């Protein structure tokens, strides 16, 4: 509040005196009123300065808001790029997983084929061993029979 609002304290005090107030009280009241007006009321210039300050602050706020919006857009763009990179990584991982699945399935089929081949070979080997055992048992039976027949003829 740089400018004082002019008030005619003498005219004000005279009106109070004319209305019946004692002179000393009217003069004190006029002086107090002048001090209140000088210290507490804003002039048009004060209001204009405040308006100018408000406009300056508004302009600063608008500039700050624009900077924040730009920052938000930058962050948004970075996030989009990050999301796209993550999506690409996920797709690569999915492709790798599918390849591993296919490799596992192929290995499973090969393992089953190997198991069946070994099983068939074992069956053949078991059959050969079985035939050899039967040959040996038959040979042993014939030999034992011959020994028994020989012993019986010696004992007779």
C-alpha positions in Angstrom: 0.0 0.0 0.0 2.1 2.7 -1.3 -0.4 5.5 -1.8 -2.5 7.1 0.9 -6.2 7.6 0.4 -6.9 11.3 1.0 -9.5 12.0 3.8 -10.5 15.4 5.0 -10.3 14.8 8.8 -11.2 18.5 9.6 -14.5 18.2 7.6 -15.2 14.8 9.2 -14.5 16.2 12.8 -16.8 19.3 12.1 -19.7 17.0 11.0 -19.3 15.0 14.2 -19.2 18.2 16.3 -22.4 19.4 14.5 -24.0 16.1 15.3 -23.4 16.8 19.0 -20.1 15.0 19.7 -17.5 16.8 21.9 -14.8 18.5 19.8 -11.8 16.6 21.4 -13.6 13.2 20.8 -14.5 14.2 17.2 -10.9 15.1 16.4 -9.5 11.8 17.9 -12.1 9.8 16.1 -11.3 11.6 12.8 -7.5 10.9 13.4 -8.1 7.2 14.2 -10.3 6.8 11.1 -7.6 8.4 8.9 -5.0 5.9 10.4 -7.3 2.9 9.8 -7.9 4.0 6.2 -4.2 4.7 5.6 -3.0 1.4 7.1 -5.8 -1.0 6.0 -7.5 0.1 2.8 -6.0 -0.6 -0.6 -5.8 2.0 -3.3 -6.5 1.3 -7.0 -2.8 1.3 -7.5 -2.4 -1.3 -4.8 -5.0 -3.4 -6.4 -3.4 -3.0 -9.8 0.0 -4.1 -8.4 -1.6 -7.2 -6.8 -3.4 -8.0 -10.1 0.0 -7.6 -11.9 1.6 -9.9 -9.3 -1.3 -12.4 -9.8 -0.8 -12.3 -13.6 2.9 -12.8 -13.3 2.4 -15.8 -11.0 -0.2 -17.1 -13.4 2.2 -16.9 -16.3 4.9 -18.6 -14.2 2.4 -21.3 -13.2 1.4 -21.8 -16.9 5.1 -22.1 -17.9 5.6 -24.6 -15.0 2.6 -26.6 -16.1 3.8 -26.7 -19.7 7.2 -27.9 -18.5 5.5 -30.6 -16.4 3.3 -31.6 -19.3 6.4 -31.9 -21.5 8.1 -33.9 -18.8 5.1 -36.2 -18.6 5.1 -36.6 -22.4 8.8 -37.5 -22.3 8.2 -40.0 -19.5 5.2 -41.4 -21.4 7.3 -41.8 -24.6 10.1 -43.5 -22.6 7.5 -45.8 -20.9 6.1 -46.7 -24.3 9.6 -47.5 -25.6 10.3 -49.6 -22.5 7.0 -51.4 -22.9 7.8 -52.2 -26.5 11.2 -53.5 -25.5 9.7 -55.7 -22.8 7.0 -57.0 -25.3 9.8 -57.8 -27.8 11.7 -59.6 -25.0 8.6 -61.5 -24.0 8.1 -62.6 -27.6 11.7 -63.7 -27.9 11.3 -65.7 -24.6 8.1 -67.3 -26.0 9.9 -68.3 -29.2 12.7 -69.7 -27.1 10.2 -71.6 -25.0 8.5 -73.0 -28.1 11.8 -74.1 -29.5 12.7 -75.8 -26.2 9.3 -77.5 -26.2 9.9 -78.7 -29.7 13.4 -79.9 -28.8 12.1 -81.7 -25.8 9.3 -83.4 -27.8 11.8 -84.5 -30.4 14.1 -85.8 -27.7 11.1 -87.6 -26.1 10.3 -89.3 -29.4 13.9 -90.3 -30.0 14.2 -91.6 -26.4 11.1 -93.7 -26.8 12.4 -95.1 -30.1 15.7 -95.9 -28.4 13.9 -97.7 -25.6 11.9 -99.7 -28.0 15.0 -100.6 -30.0 16.9 -101.7 -26.8 13.8 -103.7 -25.7 13.7 -105.5 -29.0 17.4 -106.2 -28.8 17.0 -107.5 -25.3 14.2 -109.8 -26.4 16.4 -111.2 -29.1 19.3 -111.7 -26.7 17.1 -113.3 -24.1 15.7 -115.7 -26.7 19.3 -116.6 -27.8 20.4 -117.2 -24.2 17.3 -119.2 -23.6 18.0 -121.4 -26.6 21.6 -121.8 -25.5 20.5 -122.8 -22.0 18.0 -125.3 -23.4 20.8 -126.8 -25.6 23.1 -127.1 -22.5 20.4 -128.6 -20.4 19.5 -131.1 -23.1 23.2 -132.0 -23.6 23.5 -132.4 -19.8 20.4 -134.6 -19.7 21.7 -136.8 -22.5 25.1 -137.0 -20.8 23.5 -137.9 -17.4 21.3 -140.5 -19.1 24.4 -142.1 -20.7 26.2 -142.1 -17.3 23.1 -143.7 -15.6 22.8 -146.3 -18.4 26.5 -147.0 -18.1 26.3 -147.4 -14.4 23.3 -149.6 -14.6 25.2 -151.9 -17.0 28.2 -152.0 -14.8 26.1 -152.8 -11.8 24.3 -155.7 -13.5 
